[in-house]
């Protein structure tokens, strides 16, 4: 992973999202990351993540 952009429906979820993120991303392998608040496409969604990745050849 090269970059992740995280959109939260409510920034009050930021700490909880960080806990999940830290458990998911291997230590030392976290990409550049940005996080913001946005009205998401579906009211049932709490988070959307856009990931840019590449495969080494």
Biopython code that builds the backbone (N, CA, C, O; Angstrom):
import numpy as np
from Bio.PDB.StructureBuilder import StructureBuilder

atoms = [
    (1, "UNK", "N", (0.846, -1.183, 0.000)),
    (1, "UNK", "CA", (0.000, 0.000, 0.000)),
    (1, "UNK", "C", (0.885, 1.238, 0.000)),
    (1, "UNK", "O", (1.867, 1.330, 0.736)),
    (2, "UNK", "N", (0.507, 2.175, -0.841)),
    (2, "UNK", "CA", (1.257, 3.421, -0.928)),
    (2, "UNK", "C", (0.561, 4.557, -0.197)),
    (2, "UNK", "O", (1.214, 5.416, 0.396)),
    (3, "UNK", "N", (-0.765, 4.558, -0.243)),
    (3, "UNK", "CA", (-1.537, 5.663, 0.334)),
    (3, "UNK", "C", (-2.935, 5.179, 0.691)),
    (3, "UNK", "O", (-3.486, 4.297, 0.032)),
    (4, "UNK", "N", (-3.502, 5.766, 1.740)),
    (4, "UNK", "CA", (-4.892, 5.506, 2.111)),
    (4, "UNK", "C", (-5.561, 6.825, 2.465)),
    (4, "UNK", "O", (-5.004, 7.650, 3.189)),
    (5, "UNK", "N", (-6.762, 7.006, 1.941)),
    (5, "UNK", "CA", (-7.592, 8.158, 2.291)),
    (5, "UNK", "C", (-8.831, 7.590, 2.966)),
    (5, "UNK", "O", (-9.557, 6.788, 2.378)),
    (6, "UNK", "N", (-9.067, 8.005, 4.193)),
    (6, "UNK", "CA", (-10.159, 7.464, 4.989)),
    (6, "UNK", "C", (-11.201, 8.550, 5.218)),
    (6, "UNK", "O", (-10.889, 9.650, 5.675)),
    (7, "UNK", "N", (-12.440, 8.218, 4.892)),
    (7, "UNK", "CA", (-13.558, 9.131, 5.120)),
    (7, "UNK", "C", (-14.449, 8.546, 6.211)),
    (7, "UNK", "O", (-14.904, 7.406, 6.107)),
    (8, "UNK", "N", (-14.694, 9.330, 7.255)),
    (8, "UNK", "CA", (-15.573, 8.927, 8.345)),
    (8, "UNK", "C", (-16.870, 9.716, 8.269)),
    (8, "UNK", "O", (-16.863, 10.901, 7.934)),
    (9, "UNK", "N", (-17.977, 9.065, 8.577)),
    (9, "UNK", "CA", (-19.257, 9.759, 8.626)),
    (9, "UNK", "C", (-19.279, 10.727, 9.810)),
    (9, "UNK", "O", (-19.985, 11.735, 9.785)),
    (10, "UNK", "N", (-18.495, 10.408, 10.847)),
    (10, "UNK", "CA", (-18.460, 11.242, 12.052)),
    (10, "UNK", "C", (-17.058, 11.142, 12.653)),
    (10, "UNK", "O", (-16.604, 10.049, 12.991)),
    (11, "UNK", "N", (-16.377, 12.272, 12.785)),
    (11, "UNK", "CA", (-15.016, 12.266, 13.334)),
    (11, "UNK", "C", (-14.969, 11.770, 14.777)),
    (11, "UNK", "O", (-13.888, 11.487, 15.296)),
    (12, "UNK", "N", (-16.113, 11.662, 15.423)),
    (12, "UNK", "CA", (-16.148, 11.084, 16.773)),
    (12, "UNK", "C", (-15.689, 9.625, 16.746)),
    (12, "UNK", "O", (-15.321, 9.075, 17.784)),
    (13, "UNK", "N", (-15.707, 8.996, 15.569)),
    (13, "UNK", "CA", (-15.269, 7.606, 15.422)),
    (13, "UNK", "C", (-13.766, 7.485, 15.159)),
    (13, "UNK", "O", (-13.267, 6.378, 14.960)),
    (14, "UNK", "N", (-13.039, 8.600, 15.154)),
    (14, "UNK", "CA", (-11.620, 8.599, 14.783)),
    (14, "UNK", "C", (-10.775, 7.670, 15.655)),
    (14, "UNK", "O", (-9.987, 6.890, 15.120)),
    (15, "UNK", "N", (-10.912, 7.728, 16.956)),
    (15, "UNK", "CA", (-10.096, 6.884, 17.844)),
    (15, "UNK", "C", (-10.384, 5.403, 17.621)),
    (15, "UNK", "O", (-9.463, 4.588, 17.590)),
    (16, "UNK", "N", (-11.658, 5.056, 17.466)),
    (16, "UNK", "CA", (-12.029, 3.662, 17.223)),
    (16, "UNK", "C", (-11.491, 3.190, 15.866)),
    (16, "UNK", "O", (-11.005, 2.066, 15.740)),
    (17, "UNK", "N", (-11.584, 4.060, 14.856)),
    (17, "UNK", "CA", (-11.049, 3.729, 13.544)),
    (17, "UNK", "C", (-9.542, 3.495, 13.634)),
    (17, "UNK", "O", (-9.030, 2.560, 13.019)),
    (18, "UNK", "N", (-8.833, 4.318, 14.380)),
    (18, "UNK", "CA", (-7.387, 4.144, 14.546)),
    (18, "UNK", "C", (-7.051, 2.807, 15.179)),
    (18, "UNK", "O", (-6.081, 2.162, 14.782)),
    (19, "UNK", "N", (-7.839, 2.381, 16.158)),
    (19, "UNK", "CA", (-7.606, 1.073, 16.790)),
    (19, "UNK", "C", (-7.730, -0.051, 15.766)),
    (19, "UNK", "O", (-6.900, -0.959, 15.728)),
    (20, "UNK", "N", (-8.771, 0.015, 14.938)),
    (20, "UNK", "CA", (-8.973, -1.010, 13.911)),
    (20, "UNK", "C", (-7.859, -0.938, 12.875)),
    (20, "UNK", "O", (-7.327, -1.969, 12.462)),
    (21, "UNK", "N", (-7.507, 0.261, 12.459)),
    (21, "UNK", "CA", (-6.427, 0.464, 11.475)),
    (21, "UNK", "C", (-5.121, -0.137, 11.986)),
    (21, "UNK", "O", (-4.453, -0.882, 11.270)),
    (22, "UNK", "N", (-4.761, 0.191, 13.226)),
    (22, "UNK", "CA", (-3.502, -0.300, 13.800)),
    (22, "UNK", "C", (-3.477, -1.822, 13.890)),
    (22, "UNK", "O", (-2.418, -2.429, 13.729)),
    (23, "UNK", "N", (-4.621, -2.447, 14.145)),
    (23, "UNK", "CA", (-4.692, -3.907, 14.216)),
    (23, "UNK", "C", (-4.609, -4.533, 12.819)),
    (23, "UNK", "O", (-4.172, -5.676, 12.684)),
    (24, "UNK", "N", (-5.026, -3.796, 11.777)),
    (24, "UNK", "CA", (-5.084, -4.317, 10.415)),
    (24, "UNK", "C", (-3.763, -4.153, 9.665)),
    (24, "UNK", "O", (-3.349, -5.059, 8.941)),
    (25, "UNK", "N", (-3.102, -3.017, 9.829)),
    (25, "UNK", "CA", (-1.882, -2.721, 9.082)),
    (25, "UNK", "C", (-0.672, -3.258, 9.849)),
    (25, "UNK", "O", (-0.509, -2.965, 11.034)),
    (26, "UNK", "N", (0.175, -4.041, 9.182)),
    (26, "UNK", "CA", (1.363, -4.551, 9.870)),
    (26, "UNK", "C", (2.256, -3.405, 10.367)),
    (26, "UNK", "O", (2.423, -2.394, 9.685)),
    (27, "UNK", "N", (2.816, -3.578, 11.552)),
    (27, "UNK", "CA", (3.682, -2.554, 12.121)),
    (27, "UNK", "C", (4.844, -2.257, 11.174)),
    (27, "UNK", "O", (5.492, -3.170, 10.663)),
    (28, "UNK", "N", (5.094, -0.980, 10.951)),
    (28, "UNK", "CA", (6.162, -0.558, 10.066)),
    (28, "UNK", "C", (5.790, -0.547, 8.589)),
    (28, "UNK", "O", (6.618, -0.202, 7.746)),
    (29, "UNK", "N", (4.551, -0.921, 8.264)),
    (29, "UNK", "CA", (4.131, -0.991, 6.865)),
    (29, "UNK", "C", (2.975, -0.036, 6.550)),
    (29, "UNK", "O", (2.356, -0.135, 5.491)),
    (30, "UNK", "N", (2.692, 0.874, 7.462)),
    (30, "UNK", "CA", (1.569, 1.795, 7.245)),
    (30, "UNK", "C", (1.889, 2.769, 6.108)),
    (30, "UNK", "O", (2.984, 3.329, 6.053)),
    (31, "UNK", "N", (0.932, 2.967, 5.208)),
    (31, "UNK", "CA", (1.144, 3.920, 4.116)),
    (31, "UNK", "C", (0.901, 5.345, 4.590)),
    (31, "UNK", "O", (0.449, 5.570, 5.713)),
    (32, "UNK", "N", (1.205, 6.298, 3.727)),
    (32, "UNK", "CA", (0.793, 7.677, 3.977)),
    (32, "UNK", "C", (-0.719, 7.659, 4.102)),
    (32, "UNK", "O", (-1.396, 6.973, 3.336)),
    (33, "UNK", "N", (-1.255, 8.405, 5.057)),
    (33, "UNK", "CA", (-2.692, 8.327, 5.325)),
    (33, "UNK", "C", (-3.264, 9.698, 5.613)),
    (33, "UNK", "O", (-2.620, 10.541, 6.237)),
    (34, "UNK", "N", (-4.501, 9.910, 5.142)),
    (34, "UNK", "CA", (-5.261, 11.110, 5.476)),
    (34, "UNK", "C", (-6.648, 10.670, 5.914)),
    (34, "UNK", "O", (-7.166, 9.658, 5.441)),
    (35, "UNK", "N", (-7.239, 11.426, 6.808)),
    (35, "UNK", "CA", (-8.572, 11.085, 7.309)),
    (35, "UNK", "C", (-9.409, 12.353, 7.395)),
    (35, "UNK", "O", (-8.945, 13.388, 7.873)),
    (36, "UNK", "N", (-10.645, 12.257, 6.926)),
    (36, "UNK", "CA", (-11.544, 13.400, 6.983)),
    (36, "UNK", "C", (-12.971, 12.954, 7.221)),
    (36, "UNK", "O", (-13.277, 11.762, 7.206)),
    (37, "UNK", "N", (-13.827, 13.916, 7.438)),
    (37, "UNK", "CA", (-15.245, 13.643, 7.668)),
    (37, "UNK", "C", (-16.016, 13.978, 6.401)),
    (37, "UNK", "O", (-15.749, 14.989, 5.751)),
    (38, "UNK", "N", (-16.978, 13.120, 6.051)),
    (38, "UNK", "CA", (-17.771, 13.352, 4.844)),
    (38, "UNK", "C", (-19.138, 12.697, 4.984)),
    (38, "UNK", "O", (-19.309, 11.727, 5.722)),
    (39, "UNK", "N", (-20.099, 13.243, 4.268)),
    (39, "UNK", "CA", (-21.397, 12.585, 4.156)),
    (39, "UNK", "C", (-21.201, 11.446, 3.166)),
    (39, "UNK", "O", (-20.906, 11.682, 1.994)),
    (40, "UNK", "N", (-21.365, 10.208, 3.633)),
    (40, "UNK", "CA", (-21.111, 9.050, 2.787)),
    (40, "UNK", "C", (-22.346, 8.711, 1.958)),
    (40, "UNK", "O", (-23.451, 9.154, 2.273)),
    (41, "UNK", "N", (-22.161, 7.925, 0.901)),
    (41, "UNK", "CA", (-23.212, 7.625, -0.062)),
    (41, "UNK", "C", (-24.388, 6.872, 0.549)),
    (41, "UNK", "O", (-25.521, 7.012, 0.087)),
    (42, "UNK", "N", (-24.131, 6.085, 1.572)),
    (42, "UNK", "CA", (-25.169, 5.283, 2.220)),
    (42, "UNK", "C", (-25.168, 5.636, 3.706)),
    (42, "UNK", "O", (-24.125, 5.570, 4.357)),
    (43, "UNK", "N", (-26.305, 6.004, 4.234)),
    (43, "UNK", "CA", (-26.402, 6.421, 5.646)),
    (43, "UNK", "C", (-26.004, 5.307, 6.611)),
    (43, "UNK", "O", (-25.715, 5.581, 7.776)),
    (44, "UNK", "N", (-25.985, 4.056, 6.150)),
    (44, "UNK", "CA", (-25.590, 2.936, 7.009)),
    (44, "UNK", "C", (-24.077, 2.789, 7.110)),
    (44, "UNK", "O", (-23.582, 2.071, 7.979)),
    (45, "UNK", "N", (-23.335, 3.461, 6.229)),
    (45, "UNK", "CA", (-21.880, 3.374, 6.250)),
    (45, "UNK", "C", (-21.293, 4.324, 7.281)),
    (45, "UNK", "O", (-21.791, 5.434, 7.471)),
    (46, "UNK", "N", (-20.227, 3.880, 7.947)),
    (46, "UNK", "CA", (-19.528, 4.714, 8.922)),
    (46, "UNK", "C", (-18.155, 5.128, 8.404)),
    (46, "UNK", "O", (-17.596, 6.132, 8.847)),
    (47, "UNK", "N", (-17.607, 4.344, 7.456)),
    (47, "UNK", "CA", (-16.260, 4.619, 6.952)),
    (47, "UNK", "C", (-16.140, 4.162, 5.497)),
    (47, "UNK", "O", (-16.717, 3.150, 5.100)),
    (48, "UNK", "N", (-15.389, 4.920, 4.723)),
    (48, "UNK", "CA", (-14.984, 4.520, 3.378)),
    (48, "UNK", "C", (-13.481, 4.744, 3.288)),
    (48, "UNK", "O", (-12.957, 5.733, 3.799)),
    (49, "UNK", "N", (-12.798, 3.818, 2.635)),
    (49, "UNK", "CA", (-11.347, 3.905, 2.509)),
    (49, "UNK", "C", (-10.958, 3.760, 1.041)),
    (49, "UNK", "O", (-11.396, 2.832, 0.359)),
    (50, "UNK", "N", (-10.136, 4.683, 0.567)),
    (50, "UNK", "CA", (-9.573, 4.630, -0.768)),
    (50, "UNK", "C", (-8.108, 4.251, -0.603)),
    (50, "UNK", "O", (-7.361, 4.957, 0.074)),
    (51, "UNK", "N", (-7.690, 3.155, -1.208)),
    (51, "UNK", "CA", (-6.318, 2.686, -1.078)),
    (51, "UNK", "C", (-5.639, 2.703, -2.447)),
    (51, "UNK", "O", (-6.208, 2.249, -3.439)),
    (52, "UNK", "N", (-4.426, 3.228, -2.485)),
    (52, "UNK", "CA", (-3.579, 3.160, -3.672)),
    (52, "UNK", "C", (-2.464, 2.176, -3.356)),
    (52, "UNK", "O", (-1.772, 2.307, -2.347)),
    (53, "UNK", "N", (-2.298, 1.193, -4.226)),
    (53, "UNK", "CA", (-1.288, 0.159, -3.986)),
    (53, "UNK", "C", (-0.582, -0.165, -5.296)),
    (53, "UNK", "O", (-1.069, 0.151, -6.381)),
    (54, "UNK", "N", (0.558, -0.792, -5.170)),
    (54, "UNK", "CA", (1.322, -1.217, -6.335)),
    (54, "UNK", "C", (1.955, -2.577, -6.023)),
    (54, "UNK", "O", (2.167, -2.938, -4.865)),
    (55, "UNK", "N", (2.245, -3.310, -7.085)),
    (55, "UNK", "CA", (2.906, -4.604, -6.954)),
    (55, "UNK", "C", (4.313, -4.467, -7.515)),
    (55, "UNK", "O", (4.503, -4.002, -8.638)),
    (56, "UNK", "N", (5.283, -4.871, -6.729)),
    (56, "UNK", "CA", (6.673, -4.848, -7.204)),
    (56, "UNK", "C", (6.873, -5.973, -8.206)),
    (56, "UNK", "O", (6.397, -7.090, -8.003)),
    (57, "UNK", "N", (7.573, -5.674, -9.274)),
    (57, "UNK", "CA", (7.836, -6.710, -10.285)),
    (57, "UNK", "C", (9.270, -7.133, -10.256)),
    (57, "UNK", "O", (9.675, -7.996, -11.035)),
]
sb = StructureBuilder()
sb.init_structure("model")
sb.init_model(0)
sb.init_chain("A")
sb.init_seg("    ")
for serial, (resi, resn, name, xyz) in enumerate(atoms, 1):
    if name == "N":
        sb.init_residue(resn, " ", resi, " ")
    sb.init_atom(name, np.array(xyz, "f"), 0.0, 1.0, " ", f" {name:<3s}", serial, name[0])
structure = sb.get_structure()
